[in-house]
Amino acid sequence: MSAVDETGTDRSRVSPDTAAVPLLSASGVRVSFPGRRGAAPARAVDGVDLDIGTGEIVALVGESGCGKTSLARALLGLVRPEAGRVSFGGVPLGYDSRALRAYRRRVQLVLQDPSGSLNPRHTVYDAVSEGLRIHGYDGDEGAAVAEALSRAGLRPPERFFLRYPHELSGGQRQRVVIAGALVLRPELIVADEPVASLDASVRGEILALLLRLRDELGLSALVVTHDLGLAWNIADRVAVMYLGRVVETGTVEEVLTRPRHPYTQAMLSVLPESPVPPVVLAGEPPDPSRVPPGCRFHPRCQVLASGAADDVAARCRTEDPPVLAGGSAGAVACHWAARTGTAPADGRGRGTKGTKGTERTAPADGRGEDAESTEGTDGRGEGTDGGGGTEVAAGPSGA
Ligand SMILES: Nc1ncnc2c1ncn2[C@@H]1O[C@H](COP(=O)(O)OP(=O)(O)OP(=O)(O)O)[C@@H](O)[C@H]1O
């Protein structure tokens, strides 16, 4: 049997993943959109393997248009991949309405804009209980709503039941959205730019909340973001996407302090505290309806342009690097980086990150998670979380 899969990739060259069965797994996933006016289809997701383990937080990063949202939608079962498959707990997703309904209890989406995702005419109780009603929950609805609000740091929860979105702060609205996802007791959440619309002072608190939910509930998360600072602060593992593919993956420390792919290096070089000069990528912005042959990054690759990759240049121009395995092992889809095997010794590292997980250091404004949640709309300090203590460090982008 041929080892070349439907993406044209020689799978025999992909290192096997020996880890336990991941909670959520994409394998060879492809999603494309019809081209406009006779143009070639846009290959938004062009053969991606990605695993998320139980209790693991994976950040999917990359510039706008690289396919993050399309991949997330495929993982959520909102779009059926045209090739490859998505599995949950080792079982491939079913796409009939009953199977999808059951799946959506277990995997919940948290959208980025709490103002946009909350109906201004619905109370907090309505917003959080909606999922229970959709799924025909037959338990104690009020108790479930109260528990979800409490878990999301809005305490005492009953004080929030009859409030409307406009009566809440931005951070409290985001907590209501998170409570709406938690109420169905999912095993995994997909958070699309979860703090992008929030003030810097509130961002750390929401990130700390997500970390605490992981620690307390064993909740897994895929965080979709173009913000490397967010990835740094929240994720265990990072997958960097470029033009429909994951081009580098590994632990946060590996990828953000010792980036191996020239694209990751370029992204990190433009952060304010980068120790290396910013890399301005040449060439056209990537177009998923015109994926270059060979390595899809090669027309813009600063390493190839510099001559430093001359010995592999022919392969860069003609040979598509293998699809990276979705598991936890660090990997890079780059002929030059795979050959050198290590990060370049030119000071591109970002410095040391410090301790991971719940021991991350305080946010830049010195406030813990409790600070924002005490911000009641009437100054009485409703919503005191009381469960804080998980703090978040300023990351590579100063998040
Ligand atoms: N419904 C659609 N119809 C046609 N093309 C689409 C559609 N949705 C996405 N695309 C294209 O697919 C590619 C990937 O888009 P996607 O939204 O997945 O990227 P992204 O990395 O999430 O970007 P952003 O951060 O801006 O949301 C883009 O070129 C986009 O124009």
The ligand as an SDF file (V2000), in Angstrom:
LIG
                    3D

 31 33  0  0  0  0  0  0  0  0999 V2000
  -16.6730   30.8590    3.7500 N   0  0  0  0  0  0  0  0  0  0  0  0
  -15.5500   31.0410    3.0550 C   0  0  0  0  0  0  0  0  0  0  0  0
  -15.5790   31.1580    1.7050 N   0  0  0  0  0  0  0  0  0  0  0  0
  -14.4420   31.3210    0.9850 C   0  0  0  0  0  0  0  0  0  0  0  0
  -13.2160   31.3850    1.5330 N   0  0  0  0  0  0  0  0  0  0  0  0
  -13.1320   31.2880    2.8660 C   0  0  0  0  0  0  0  0  0  0  0  0
  -14.2780   31.1150    3.6950 C   0  0  0  0  0  0  0  0  0  0  0  0
  -13.8610   31.0490    4.9960 N   0  0  0  0  0  0  0  0  0  0  0  0
  -12.5180   31.1780    4.9690 C   0  0  0  0  0  0  0  0  0  0  0  0
  -12.0720   31.3230    3.7010 N   0  0  0  0  0  0  0  0  0  0  0  0
  -10.6850   31.4820    3.2890 C   0  0  0  0  0  0  0  0  0  0  0  0
   -9.9300   30.4330    3.8610 O   0  0  0  0  0  0  0  0  0  0  0  0
   -8.6790   30.9180    4.3190 C   0  0  0  0  0  0  0  0  0  0  0  0
   -8.5340   30.5850    5.7770 C   0  0  0  0  0  0  0  0  0  0  0  0
   -9.4830   31.3490    6.5220 O   0  0  0  0  0  0  0  0  0  0  0  0
   -9.6430   31.2100    8.1040 P   0  0  0  0  0  0  0  0  0  0  0  0
  -10.7450   32.1270    8.5300 O   0  0  0  0  0  0  0  0  0  0  0  0
   -9.7510   29.7820    8.4510 O   0  0  0  0  0  0  0  0  0  0  0  0
   -8.2330   31.7590    8.5950 O   0  0  0  0  0  0  0  0  0  0  0  0
   -7.8330   32.3450   10.0290 P   0  0  0  0  0  0  0  0  0  0  0  0
   -6.3980   31.9840   10.2200 O   0  0  0  0  0  0  0  0  0  0  0  0
   -8.7810   31.8900   11.0550 O   0  0  0  0  0  0  0  0  0  0  0  0
   -7.9770   33.8850    9.8100 O   0  0  0  0  0  0  0  0  0  0  0  0
   -8.5410   34.9910   10.8540 P   0  0  0  0  0  0  0  0  0  0  0  0
   -7.5560   35.0110   11.9940 O   0  0  0  0  0  0  0  0  0  0  0  0
   -8.5380   36.2390   10.0400 O   0  0  0  0  0  0  0  0  0  0  0  0
   -9.9090   34.5190   11.2430 O   0  0  0  0  0  0  0  0  0  0  0  0
   -8.6550   32.4140    4.0380 C   0  0  0  0  0  0  0  0  0  0  0  0
   -7.9490   32.6400    2.8340 O   0  0  0  0  0  0  0  0  0  0  0  0
  -10.1090   32.7640    3.8550 C   0  0  0  0  0  0  0  0  0  0  0  0
  -10.2510   33.8240    2.9200 O   0  0  0  0  0  0  0  0  0  0  0  0
  1  2  1  0
  2  3  1  0
  2  7  2  0
  3  4  2  0
  4  5  1  0
  5  6  2  0
  6  7  1  0
  6 10  1  0
  7  8  1  0
  8  9  2  0
  9 10  1  0
 10 11  1  0
 11 12  1  0
 11 30  1  0
 12 13  1  0
 13 14  1  0
 13 28  1  0
 14 15  1  0
 15 16  1  0
 16 17  2  0
 16 18  1  0
 16 19  1  0
 19 20  1  0
 20 21  2  0
 20 22  1  0
 20 23  1  0
 23 24  1  0
 24 25  2  0
 24 26  1  0
 24 27  1  0
 28 29  1  0
 28 30  1  0
 30 31  1  0
M  END
$$$$
